[in-house]
Amino acid sequence: MGWLILALMGATTYLYGLTVHASLLCLLVKPMPVLALLGWLHDAPPGEYRRWISLGLMFSVVGDVLLAWPGDLFVFGLGAFLLAHLAYLKAYLSDCRRPALLALVLALAIGAVLLGILMSNGLGPLLVPVTVYSLAISAMLWRALARLGTTVPKRSAWLAAAGALAFVFSDSLIGINRFVSPFHAAPYLIIVSYWLGQWGITASAFPQKRH
C-alpha cells in the first residue's frame, strides 16, 4: 500500500506541475509513479513473468525522463518505450504462446488504423521509428489479449489486457497530439491513461487474493 500511496503522491504533484507549467517540477516527479510501481512489484511472486515486467518498468522510467527532458528527445524516448513493450511482450509469452489469431487481427487492425492516421499527416524522418514502434506495441497488445481465456489466471489476464489497451490509448493520444492536431487536454489524458496502463500491467504479476 505504501508504494501505491507514493505513486499517487507523485502523480498528483506531476498533474499540479502540468497545471502551473512548472517544467522542472514535472521533470523531477514524472518518474515517481512508475518507480513506485517497480518497488511494489517486488512484493509479487518471483519468476520470469515478474522479471520481464520489472525490466519493462525500468525502460519506462528512462522513457519518462527522456520525454520530459528539456529539448526534443522524442526519438530516444520512443526507443526506451520500444524496449519496454518488448519486455512486456516477453513477459506475456512466458506463460502463453497460443496463436490467438483473432487477437492478432484486432491488434494489427488497431495499429494499422492509428499508423495510417499519423502517416496521412506526414511523419517525415520519424516514419521508420514510428512504424517500428507501432509494430512493437501492436505485438505487445496481441500477446496481452492472447492470454484471455487460457490457463493463465483470469485476474492476471484481464489486468494485463486492460493495461495494454490503456497503454495503446495513451500512445495513440501522443501521436495524434504531436502529428495530427494538438489539443489542450492531451497532456492530462496521455499521462493518466499511461499510469493506468502501467498499473494494470504491474498488478497482473500479483496472484489472485484468497478470502
N, C-alpha and C positions, 0 to 999 in steps of 0.2 A: 504493500500500500504506500509505503514511503516513497518508492521510486515513481509511482504514478502521481503522487502529490507534487513531486519535484517537476515532473513533466508538465503538469497543469500550470505550475508557477512560471515555468519557462515560456509556455505557450501564451499565457496571459500577458506577460511582460513584452513578448515579441509583438503581439497584437497591439498593445499600447504604443510600442515604438513605431509601428506602421502608421498609427493614427496621428501621431505628433511628428512624423517624418524624422525620427531620431535614428539615423543610419548606423551610427556606432553602436548604439544600444541593441539594435536589431542584429548586427553582426556578432555581438558578444553572446546574446542569448538564443539565437536561432538554433544552434546545435543541441541546446539543453534537452528538449523533449525526446529526441532520438537517443541521446546519450543516456537519459533516464530509462528509456525502454531497453537499451542494451544492458544496463545494470539489472533491471527487472528480469530480463531473460535468463540471467544466470541462476534464477530460482527454479527454472524449468528443468525437467529431467535431462541429463546429458545424453548426447548421441549425435549422429550425423545430421539429423534434421536441425537441431539447435545450433550446431556448429556453423552450418551454412547460413542460417537466418542471422546469426551473430555477425558473420562476415558481411552480409548484405547491409546490416545496420551500420557497420563501420564505414563501408563505402558511401553510404547515405550521409553520414556526418561530414565526410570530406566534400561531398557534393553540396551540402547545405552551406558550408563555409565558402566554397568557390563561387556559388551563385550570389552570395551576399557580399562578397569582397568588392571593394571599390574598383571600377574598371570592368570591362566586358570579358569575363572568363567563362562565358556560356558554354563554349565547346568543351572546356576542361570539366565543368560541372556535369555536362551531358555524359562525358566519358566515365566519371565517377558513378553516376547513376546507372549507366550501362552495365558496369561491373556489379552493381548492387542487384540489378534484375537477373543477371546471370547466376549470382549466388542464390537468389530465391528460386530460380528455375532448378538449380541443382538440388536444393532442399526438397522441392516437390517431387523431383524424380527419385529421391532417395526412398520414398515409401509408396510410389505408384508409377508404373510405367505403361499402363494400358493406353492404346492409341487414342481413344476418345475423339472420334472423327467429328462429331457434332460440335464439341467444344473447340476443336481446331478450326472448323469453318467459322464459328462465331467469333473467335479471337482474331482470325485473319480478316474477317469482314470489318470488324471494328477498326483494326489497324489500317486497313486499306482506305476506308472512308475518311478517317482522320488525316492520313497522309495525303490523300487526294485533295482535301480542303486546303492543306498547307501548301502543297505544290502548285495549286491553282493561283495562289497569291505570290508565288516566286520565293524560292529559298536561297537562290544564288549559290555561293560557295558552301552553304550548310546543307545542300541537298543530300550528299552522301552520308555525312554523320547523322542527320535526322532520319534518313531512311534506315540505316543500320540500327539506330536506337528504336525505331518503330517496330522493326522485326524482333528485336530482343524483348521489348515489353509485350508484344503480341504472344511470343513464345512463353513468357512468364505467365501471362493470363491463361493461356491454353492449359498449361500444366496445373495451375491452381484450380481451374474448372474441372480438369480431368479427375481430380481426387474425390469429387462429389459422387455419392452413390457407390463407393467402393468399400473395401475393408478398413480404410482409413477412418479413425474415429470421427463421427459426424460433426462434433463441435469443432475439431481442428479443420476439417474440410470446408465447412461453411465460413469460419472466420478467415481462413486464407483466401477463399474465393472473394469474399466481400472486401477484404483488404486489397487484393489485386485490382478489383474493379474500381475502388476508390483511388488507387494509385494511378490507374489509367485515366480516370476522370481528371485528376489533378494535372497530369502531364498534358492532357488534351487542352485544358484551360491555358496552360503555359504557352502552348503552340498557337492557340487562337489569339491570345493577348499579345504575343510577340510578333506574329507573322500575318495575322488577318485583320483584327480590329480590337485595339486596346479598349478596355472598359474599366471603370472606377473600382468595381467590387472585385476585380480579378485577384489582387494580392491576397485578399482575405479568403476567398473561395479556394484558391490554389493551395494555400498553406494548411487550412483546416481539413480539406479533403486528403491532403498528403499525410497529415498526422493521423487521421482516422485510418488511412490505409496501412500505415506503419504499425499502428496499434493492433489492427486485425491480424496482420502477418505475424507480429510478435506473439500475440495471445494464442495463435494457433499451435504454438510449441508447448502449451500447457495442457496437461491431461484433464479429462472431464472430472469435475468435483463430485465426490461421493457424499450423499446425505445420509 
